[in-house]
């Protein structure tokens, strides 16, 4: 991010630049997350400039009170942004001010009092097992030849391996030679993921039919013109499948990843194993699937034994 975009005085902007560099080198935060944090800080700086009629320097940042922080967050909330976005902005500000203090740039004792808003607990909506399996097979009816084989292979990897769409589209022919394969996830973190035979066979069929020369270390899934396959194509494919299979609007490519974890749990897999397969940094992230299964059980119970 260009220093001018921070809307800070030069000395504070230099601290911001070093902060973003540390998020990449030390925290291994993904590029999109770093960009979002940079925008959050820039919005805060713009808010300060509007009130002080000058770019904030490190001395001004050190003197901010908790009332200044809360005024900014109140203005953002008044602008209609979601609680999740506000929570991310709180996280960004705390990270920036903590970095400045830790590295001797300036100290502001007020930032430690910042609190994130309470967020609703997001429960993933997995597909029924039969529907999750059908997505790959039905996709073959939408496109002939290698494109249909490509779509089937992508969907099988999303569901059978619990991959994020970005992870699936980054896979190379070389990565598929190992089982379990090495998947690079968020922040560049690597994990081992087993690949079932159906998925391996689907990828092999696609690679054999693909009309483009594929380097062993380049993304293997290609668009019709030969460039890397866009996530939007997979999203549009799932939109077609929602219509064909009468699936809800929540049936997205990411829902296949959720389905992978939920179905593993429903069939007796250990939470720690699922955590490793999903690449979750914290077990608490994986535990959300116990809530999904509990909600499903209660729903089925109420259907069988309606109250009143």
N, C-alpha and C positions, 0 to 999 in steps of 0.2 A: 504494500500500500504506500502511495506517495506521501511524503511528510506533510505536504500542504493539505491533504485531505483530512488530517487529524484536527484541523482548525485550532491548533495550539501554538503558543510562542515557540521559537526555535529550540530552546533548551528543553521544554516539556515534550516537544515533538520528537526530539532525539531519544528521550527516555521511552517514549511510546514505540519507537522503531526497535529499540533493543528489547523491549518487552515482547513484541510480536516475534522477534527472532528467537527468544527463549522459549516461547510456546511451541515453536517448531523443533528446536534442537534438544530442549530438555523435557518438555511435556509431550512431545511428539503428537501435538494436536493436528487434526486434519486441516487441509488448506481451507475448506469452506468454513470450518469453525473459527479459524484464525481471521478470516475475512469478516465473519459476523462480529467477532470481538472488536476488530478494528472499527467497524461501522458504529458499534455501540459506544466506544470511547469518543469517536468523532461527533456523535449526536450529543453526548454529554458536554463536550467542549463547545459545541455550537450554542447549547443552552446557556453555558457560563458566559460566552461572549455576548449574547443578547442582553444579559443582565448587567454585566460589567462594562460593556461597550469597549472591550479590549480582549485580545487573545490571552488566555490564561498561561502564565509561566509556572515554573516549579514552585516559586514562592507563593503564588496565589493558590495553587493546588494544595499546598501544605496548610493553608489557613481555612480551608473549607470546613463547614460545620455539618453535623448530621442533618440539620434543617435544609442545607443546600442540596444534599443528596436526595432527601425526601421530596423536595420541591421538583427536582428533575423527574423523579419517578412518577410523581403525581401528574406532571404535565404529559408524560408519555401515556399514562393510563387514561387521562382525559382525551388524548388523541385517538383512543380506541384500540391500542395494541393489546394483544392477549396477555394473560398472566404468565404464560410460558415465555413470551418474549421479554417481559419485565424481569422474570427470574434469570434469564440469560444475561440481561444487562447488569443486574446486580452481581452476577458471577464475574462478568467482564471487569467491572469497576473494582471489585474486591481483588481480583487477580492483578490488575494494573497497579493499584496502590500498595499491595503487598510486595510486588516486585520492586517498586521504587524504594520502599523502606528497606527491604532485604539487601539491596545493592547500593545503599547509601546515597541515593539521589535526592530524596526528601522524605519527610515523615508526616503523615496525617493520622492522628489517633482516632478520628471520627469514623473512618470507613469500616472499622471492625464492628460497629453497631448496625451496619446495613443488614437487613433481613429479607430473604426472598418471600414472595407471596406463596400461600399454600396452593398447591396445584392439585387438580383432580387426578386420581390415579388412572392412568391410561391402560386399559386391559386390551391386549391384542385380540382380534377376532379370527380364530383359525377356521379353515374350511373343514367340512366333514371329510373323513379319510377318502371315501369313494370319489367325491368331487375333486379333491386335490390330485388324485391319480388321473382322473379323466381329463384334466386340463391339458396335459402333455399329449394325450392321444387325440383329443378333438382338435387340437391345434394343427394337426396334419391335414385336416380337411380344408383349411383356409388358404393354403399355398402349396403349389406343386413343387416337385424337385427338391433341390438343395435348401431352398428357403424354408420349406415345411420341415425338413430334417433339422435345420438349425433351430427353428422355434421349439421343436419338441425337445431337443437337447438342452436348450437354455432352461425351459420350464422344469425338466427333470432335475437339473442341478439345483435350481432354487428350492425345490421341495425335498428331494432325496438327500441333499447335503446341507440344507438350512443356510444357503448363501444369501447375502445381500445382493441386490442386482448389480451393484458396482463391482463386487467380488467376482460374480459369474462372468461379467463382460471383460474382466481383466485377465481371465485365465488364458494361458498360452498352451500350444500343443505340447511343449516340454513339461509343463506342470501336470498334464494328464497322464504322463508315463509312469507316475508313482501312485501307489495306493497303500496307505492314505496319502492324499496329495497335500501340498503346502499351500495354504490360502493366506493372502495378505489382506488383513482387515483394516479397521479404523486405526489411524495413527501409525500405519505401517506395521502393526503387530501381526506376527505370523502364528498360525495354528495348523494342526494336522486334522484333516477331515477325510474319513473313509468314503469311498465312492462305490455304490452298489453296482452290480453287473449290468443292470438295465440302463443305468445312466452312462456307464462306460461304453456300452454298445451303441447307445444313441449318439454319443460324441464321435465315436469311430465312424458311424454311418455318415454323419454330417461332414467330417473331415475328408472322407473318401469322395464325397459328392461336390464339395466346395470347389468352384471354378477358379479360385484365386490362389496364387502362390503364398503360402503362409510360412513366415519365418518361425523357427522353433521357440523364439523368445518374445514374440509379439502376440497381442490379443488375437485369439483364433476366431471369435465370432465376428462376422463381417456383414455390413449392409449390402444392398443389391448392387451398389456401385463400387464396392471393394473396400470402403473405409471401415473403421471400427463401428460395430453395431451400436446404435444409440439406445439409451435406456427408454427413450420415448417410444420406440418401436415395440418394445416388450410391454410397456404400459398400454399401448393401443391394442396389442394382442389380447391382453387380459380383459380389456373392455369388450372385445368381441366374444370372448369366452363367457363373460358374465351374461350376455344375451343368450348364447347358445345353451348354457347349462343352468339358466335361471338362478344365477348367483347374486348375492347382494352387492351393493356398491363398494363395500369394504373388501371385496375380493380383488386385491391388487397383487403385483409381484411380491411385495413385502409380506402379504398375508400368507404366501406359500412358505416363507421362512418361519413365520409364527406357527404355521400348521405343523411343520417339521418338529419343532420343540414340543408343542402341545401333544402331538400324537406319540412322540417318544415317552413323554411323561405318563400319558394315559395307558401305555403298554408296559409300564413298570421301570423305565429307565431312571437311574439315579440323577438327582439334581446336579451334582458335581460334574457328572459326565456330560450332561446337557450344557452346562456352563462352558466346559472346554470346547465342545463342538460348535457352540454358537459364537465363541470368542468374547463372551461377556467378561468385563474386568471385575465385576462384583457379583456375588451370588444373589444379592437382593434383586438384581435385574432379572435373573433367571426365575426367581421365586414368583414372579408375576403370573407364570403359567400355572402355578397351583391355584391361583385365584380364578383363572380361566376355566380350569377343570371343575372347580367347586361350583362356579356359576352354571356350568353346563349340567352338572348333576342335579342341582336344584331345579333348573328349568325342566329337565326330563321328569323329575319327581312330581312337579306341579301339574305336568301334562297327564301323568298317570293317576294322580290323586288330587284333583282340583278341590280347592277349599270353598266351602259354603255352597 
